[in-house]
Amino acid sequence: MTTGIEEGSAPAGPEAEKPRGASGTHGSAATPVASEQGGRHGFWALTIGSVGVVYGDIGTSPLYAMRESLAHLGHQPSPEEIIGVTSLLIWALVMVVTLKYVVILLRADNHGEGGTLSLMALAQEALGRKSWILVAMGVVGASLFYGDAVITPAVSVLSAAEGLKVASPVFEPYVLPITIAIIIGLYAAQSFGTGKVAILFGPIMLVWFAVLAAMGFMHIFDAPQVIAALNPYHAVWFLLEHGFLGFVVLGATFLAVTGAEALYADMGHFGPGPIRTAWLGLVLPALAINYLGQAALATSHPEALENLFFVMAPEQLRLPLVLLSCLATVVASQANISGAYSLTRQAMQLGLLPHLEVQHTSETQHGQIYMPKVNWIMLACVLFLVITFQTSSRLAAAYGLAVIGTMIMSSTLAIVVIAKTWKLGWPLAVLIMSPLIVTDAVFLSANLLKIKDGGYIPLMLGTLGVVVMWTWIRGVAFVEGRIEREAIPLKEFAKSMSTSSATRVKGTAMYLTSSPDITPPALLHNLKHNKVLHERNVILNVHTLNQPTISDSERITLNRVSEDFATLEIRYGFMEDPNLPRALAQAKEKGLPFDMMKTSFFVGRRSYRASASVGMPLWQDHLFIGLVRQSFDVTEYFRIPAGRVVELGNQMVV
């Protein structure tokens, strides 16, 4: 898969000719860790950090998961029904989160990284060839994540703010304005970086989970029989006893596991050990105890069902609980925002999206980035959802479809990795993952019932993401194919230039290209219009590999084509940002004389014109051209001094 279209850079889009790349999610503001025990913070610091970033989303599920699950019954639940629903909630956590993610997927790492796109790249590498089926799975999983990333802040912050009505009815008219203000403030603060605030994420969520456990423990003894929910028999009984209604409730209980994908996606930031320790030692027990406490309260005080979570707290502590809930939902939302940035950067590097502007908000932490276009699009979507649905109960109906869709893609991709990378073979891989895929499929079927009540929202967002990525991939392939068909092989051109009478000028010319074996169009244009050729010509190809990072020793390969021509390949992992000046300084060790002030970088700047008779359908042509125009400038992305760049443009019909 390529990250660009023709000569030039991966970021600038097809109007700038671009380099070839290869065929990763939710993310965090943390930097990747090479070792769980390494660094000055140590294992326990990473564990606390994972509590803040990884579990922010799933940790706020008690705000609405039990309430919505019981509400879907449509009548006053009996004690047996409450136990059955609670058993479904707890065993969803065990099956989906513990068994699938903690036990299995955390072992399926791509050089330490996790997430849907990272898993897709690992599966491609395991097969040893490009598979469009795997690419499609990665595209669908990534697209659905964006739907989740905009619904999570909306439903979480709104749920927390609604607690103000429980603290005092006087706050009811202000719930929506307060929610909107919190969300706008959260997204507006992104450009300043989250490094200093992120230090507080872990401690805030530690307090949050401690409060969850304490509130649950306080109420379990209101109806001690709810402890029976720990027996999965009651979950099975509930589904068999209630038939279709049980199926409807199952879709609501899935709210308890939204955010589970972060376990796998953030593996590279914290390591599997801290993530497992945090889940088994704190998060899972706190969630289970809180759900049991809510079940006991619902059994002993049925009138509390409408605001079950906040009624758990003593009346004098409800306002502080609302404030803590708002903090917890901001943490959960921040993790989703950072995750959208991380996923988008991976998608750009893997050639699934045009390269957008990426700003680094920290000089010391590589993972802290800000993407303006992504940020403001997400803000607009979140505000639209909040204003349209207005209550967390209505928004909860839209929640879940995107998450389970992403989970199914991860489960299916994992089969390839288990079979090929772990060398367990296809039968055993299918045997291991089939029960989990069946579980995912059941949850998906149950969530499909929500489509008419708002579930269409994440499906629409996911479909839009798929169309955008499909259009970009297809447009890139069309343009690159056309260039290669019309190109002159580099070896033939270099041989012909050895006897050419073209005027030679001193210095080095570097031509950025996606295809190092053909003569870059910018070189031909320079020769045709300026009638000159530099004394040294380097065909520069930037290649993105199927792994997150690579070592400096593997970064560069230099090959001589002739006395005047050479090809230089620079490799990056899909989690790395290219820095050409730094890489070219390394090229000196490979025998390439390099002086930035004596080097000119030639970049092809291509514009496009839509045509119904060429290439893609007309609507897709216009979408592709629009994506090209959003691409970030090639020179800024590769950090090439603007004064050393020469742009040569032409037009192409697509």
Secondary structure by P-SEA (a helix, b strand, c coil): ccccccccccccccccbbbbbcccccccccccccccccccccaaaaaaaaaaccccccccccccaaaaaaaaccccccaaaaaaaaaaaaaaaaaccccccccccccccccccccaaaaaaaaaaaaccccaaaaaaaaaaaaaaaaaaaaaaaaaaaaaaacccccccccccaaaaaaaaaaaaaaaaccccaaaaaaaaaaaaaaaaaaaaaaaaacccccccccccccaaaaaaaaaacaaaaaaaaaaacccccaaaaaaaacccccaaaaaaaaaccaaaaaaaaaaaaaaaaaaccccccccccccccccaaaaaaaaaaaaaaaaaaaaaaaaaaaaaaaaaacccccccccccccccccccccaaaaaaaaaaaaaaaaacccaaaaaaaccaaaaaaaaaaaaaaaaaaaccccccaaaaaaacaaaaaaaaaaaaaaccccccccaaaaaaaaaaaaaaaaaaaaaaaaaaaaaaacccaaaaaaaacccccccccbbbbbbbcccccccaaaaaaaacccccccbbbbbbbbbcccccccccccbbbbbccccbbbbbbbbcccccccaaaaaaaccccccccccccbbbbbbbbbbbbbccccccaaaaaaaaaaaaaccccccccccccccbbbbbbcccc
